[in-house]
């Protein structure tokens, strides 16, 4: 987490706010929080990643599917199965 956060600080300074690399970094941080069981934090980072990907990528890009899958996984982990679906 420490290294991902350091990476995101650099990218936030050097890249435009809708750059896909920022989305990947937010996704990585979300994944760490998901694995730690901190689901609300994970969800926030996954949603941030999704917003960037929706702006910067075509609607059929596989990374959008990854974002939706990750958000669904968090809701599943939280026991909110209808939202996960």
HUNOR-V177892 format. One line per field, one symbol per residue. psi: psi as a letter, one per 30 degrees, with the letter a starting at -180 (. if undefined). burial: + if it has 9 or more other ideal C-beta (glycine too) atoms within 8 Angstrom, else -. Layout:
psi=???
burial=???
This chain:
psi=eeeeeeeeeeefefllfgkfeeeeeeeeeeeeeeffgieeeeeeeeeeeeeeeeefllfgkffeeeeeeeeeeeeeffgieeee.
burial=---++-++--++--+---++-+++++++++++++----+-++++++++++-++--++---+-++-+++-++++++++------+-
